[in-house]
């Protein structure tokens, strides 16, 4: 399985049988987005920066609700959560998606706004790769992200939804989460290839460079 990052909360997850794109965004967000093809698109919530599905080609299946799905050999579980810490009264609901791609469990938290409940932890279960927001403002910040990492104990943590040279939003940079994990300076990479055999023994933070998806 290969993981690429396009910026904001958008990733391309390329497996041997299918490609998944998460939370596609519109051009006015500032990142490059070259109408990539996918079999599946997941949408954590309906805000414009996370639901620009018309940019994806190849007539993908859109998954935007909680439930269980099996599409092109990919098992997806959508779990209901909230976009804020007030049970959705401020920003509404959010979908967490757990996907099984090439025997790897990957969890995209969307714009999660709170720590996970015992019921949500049970639904998510074991996670190999966690795609987690860290920039605060409209979602969890680095300290809450660190708490969720301790809850889930994934093998690989990939930060998303943080301030960079493109993002116009009032988000925090990724540095804090790296410091909290004791990771020090990490050089962003263009992609991460994940297999069962190369999963780290302890939790590892991987920083991906945003790029145009094709």
C-alpha positions as CSV (number, residue, x, y, z in Angstrom):
1,X,0.0,0.0,0.0
2,X,1.2,3.5,-0.9
3,X,0.1,6.7,0.9
4,X,0.3,10.1,-0.7
5,X,-0.7,13.5,0.9
6,X,-2.3,16.3,-1.1
7,X,-2.7,18.7,1.8
8,X,-5.4,19.6,4.3
9,X,-7.1,16.2,5.1
10,X,-6.8,14.7,1.6
11,X,-4.7,11.5,1.0
12,X,-4.5,9.0,-1.8
13,X,-4.2,5.4,-0.5
14,X,-3.2,3.1,-3.3
15,X,-3.6,-0.6,-2.8
16,X,-3.1,-3.5,-5.1
17,X,-6.8,-3.7,-6.0
18,X,-8.2,-0.2,-5.4
19,X,-7.3,3.5,-4.8
20,X,-9.0,5.5,-2.1
21,X,-9.0,9.3,-1.8
22,X,-10.0,11.0,1.4
23,X,-11.7,14.4,1.9
24,X,-11.0,16.0,-1.5
25,X,-10.9,19.8,-1.5
26,X,-11.7,22.6,-4.0
27,X,-9.1,24.6,-5.9
28,X,-9.6,27.7,-3.8
29,X,-8.0,26.0,-0.9
30,X,-4.6,26.7,-2.5
31,X,-3.1,23.2,-2.9
32,X,-2.6,21.6,-6.2
33,X,-5.2,19.0,-7.2
34,X,-5.0,17.5,-10.7
35,X,-8.3,15.6,-10.9
36,X,-7.0,12.2,-9.8
37,X,-8.7,8.9,-10.4
38,X,-10.0,6.7,-7.6
39,X,-12.3,3.7,-7.0
40,X,-13.5,5.1,-3.6
41,X,-13.8,8.6,-2.1
42,X,-14.4,9.0,1.6
43,X,-16.0,12.2,3.0
44,X,-15.7,12.9,6.7
45,X,-18.2,15.7,6.6
46,X,-19.9,18.0,4.1
47,X,-17.8,21.2,4.6
48,X,-16.5,22.4,1.3
49,X,-12.8,21.7,2.1
50,X,-13.6,18.1,2.7
51,X,-16.2,17.1,0.1
52,X,-15.2,18.3,-3.3
53,X,-15.9,14.9,-4.9
54,X,-16.5,16.3,-8.4
55,X,-12.7,16.6,-8.7
56,X,-12.2,12.8,-8.7
57,X,-12.4,10.9,-12.0
58,X,-13.1,7.3,-12.9
59,X,-16.6,7.3,-11.3
60,X,-15.7,6.5,-7.8
61,X,-18.0,5.2,-5.1
62,X,-18.6,8.0,-2.5
63,X,-18.7,6.9,1.1
64,X,-20.0,9.7,3.4
65,X,-22.0,8.0,6.1
66,X,-21.4,5.7,9.0
67,X,-21.7,2.0,8.3
68,X,-19.9,-1.0,6.8
69,X,-18.9,-1.1,3.1
70,X,-16.9,-3.5,0.9
71,X,-15.9,-1.9,-2.4
72,X,-13.3,-3.2,-4.8
73,X,-11.8,-5.5,-2.2
74,X,-11.5,-2.7,0.4
75,X,-13.4,-3.1,3.7
76,X,-14.5,0.3,5.1
77,X,-16.1,1.0,8.5
78,X,-17.6,4.5,9.0
79,X,-17.9,5.6,12.6
80,X,-19.9,8.5,13.8
81,X,-18.1,11.2,15.8
82,X,-18.3,15.0,16.3
83,X,-16.5,18.0,14.7
84,X,-16.2,19.7,18.1
85,X,-16.1,18.8,21.8
86,X,-19.7,19.8,22.4
87,X,-21.4,16.8,20.8
88,X,-21.6,18.5,17.5
89,X,-23.6,21.6,18.7
90,X,-20.9,23.9,17.2
91,X,-19.7,22.3,14.0
92,X,-21.9,19.2,13.6
93,X,-20.9,15.6,13.0
94,X,-17.8,14.0,11.6
95,X,-17.1,10.5,10.1
96,X,-14.1,8.4,11.1
97,X,-13.2,5.9,8.5
98,X,-11.3,2.7,9.1
99,X,-10.1,0.9,6.0
100,X,-8.5,-2.5,5.3
101,X,-6.2,-2.1,2.3
102,X,-3.7,-4.9,1.5
103,X,-4.1,-6.3,5.0
104,X,-3.2,-2.9,6.5
105,X,-5.6,-1.1,8.8
106,X,-5.6,2.6,8.1
107,X,-7.8,5.1,10.1
108,X,-8.7,8.6,8.8
109,X,-10.1,10.7,11.6
110,X,-11.4,13.5,9.4
111,X,-12.1,16.7,11.4
112,X,-12.4,15.0,14.7
113,X,-13.0,17.5,17.6
114,X,-12.6,15.3,20.7
115,X,-10.9,12.4,22.3
116,X,-12.4,9.0,21.5
117,X,-15.1,7.4,23.5
118,X,-14.8,3.7,24.7
119,X,-17.4,2.8,22.1
120,X,-15.5,4.5,19.3
121,X,-12.2,2.9,20.4
122,X,-13.9,-0.5,20.3
123,X,-15.2,0.1,16.8
124,X,-11.8,1.3,15.5
125,X,-10.0,-1.5,17.2
126,X,-6.4,-2.1,16.0
127,X,-4.9,0.5,13.7
128,X,-1.7,0.2,11.8
129,X,-1.7,3.7,10.2
130,X,-3.4,6.7,11.8
131,X,-4.1,9.8,9.7
132,X,-4.7,12.5,12.4
133,X,-5.4,16.2,12.4
134,X,-3.1,18.2,14.6
135,X,-3.5,21.9,13.7
136,X,-6.3,22.9,16.2
137,X,-8.7,25.8,15.4
138,X,-11.5,23.7,13.9
139,X,-10.3,20.3,15.0
140,X,-8.1,18.7,17.6
141,X,-4.7,20.2,18.4
142,X,-1.4,18.6,19.1
143,X,-2.0,17.7,22.8
144,X,-5.3,16.1,22.0
145,X,-3.8,14.3,19.0
146,X,-1.1,12.9,21.3
147,X,-3.8,11.7,23.7
148,X,-5.6,9.9,20.8
149,X,-2.4,8.4,19.7
150,X,-2.0,7.0,23.2
151,X,-5.6,5.7,23.0
152,X,-5.1,3.9,19.7
153,X,-1.3,3.0,19.8
154,X,-0.9,2.8,16.0
155,X,2.3,1.7,14.3
156,X,2.5,4.8,12.1
157,X,1.1,8.3,12.7
158,X,0.7,10.7,9.8
159,X,-0.2,14.3,10.7
160,X,-2.7,16.2,8.6
161,X,-4.7,19.5,8.7
162,X,-1.9,21.8,10.0
163,X,-0.4,25.1,9.0
164,X,2.0,25.1,6.1
165,X,3.2,27.5,3.3
166,X,-0.1,27.1,1.4
167,X,-2.8,26.9,4.0
168,X,-4.5,30.2,4.6
169,X,-6.3,29.0,7.7
170,X,-5.4,29.8,11.3
171,X,-3.9,26.4,12.1
172,X,-0.9,25.5,14.2
173,X,2.2,24.1,12.5
174,X,3.1,20.4,12.8
175,X,6.2,21.0,15.0
176,X,4.3,20.6,18.3
177,X,3.1,17.1,17.6
178,X,6.6,16.1,16.6
179,X,8.0,17.5,19.8
180,X,5.3,15.8,21.9
181,X,6.2,12.5,20.3
182,X,9.9,13.1,20.9
183,X,10.4,12.8,17.1
184,X,12.6,15.8,16.6
185,X,13.0,17.1,13.1
186,X,11.6,14.9,10.4
187,X,12.2,15.4,6.7
188,X,8.9,15.2,4.8
189,X,8.8,12.4,2.2
190,X,6.8,12.2,-1.0
191,X,5.0,8.9,0.0
192,X,5.0,6.1,2.5
193,X,4.9,2.5,1.4
194,X,3.4,0.3,4.1
195,X,3.4,-3.5,4.2
196,X,2.9,-5.9,7.1
197,X,6.6,-6.7,7.0
198,X,7.8,-3.1,7.3
199,X,5.5,-1.9,10.1
200,X,7.6,-0.4,12.9
201,X,7.8,-2.1,16.3
202,X,6.9,1.1,18.1
203,X,4.8,4.1,17.1
204,X,6.6,6.2,14.4
205,X,5.6,9.6,13.1
206,X,5.8,10.0,9.3
207,X,5.5,13.5,7.8
208,X,4.4,13.6,4.2
209,X,4.9,16.5,1.7
210,X,1.8,17.7,0.1
211,X,1.7,17.2,-3.7
212,X,-0.7,17.2,-6.6
213,X,-2.4,13.8,-6.8
214,X,-2.7,12.2,-10.2
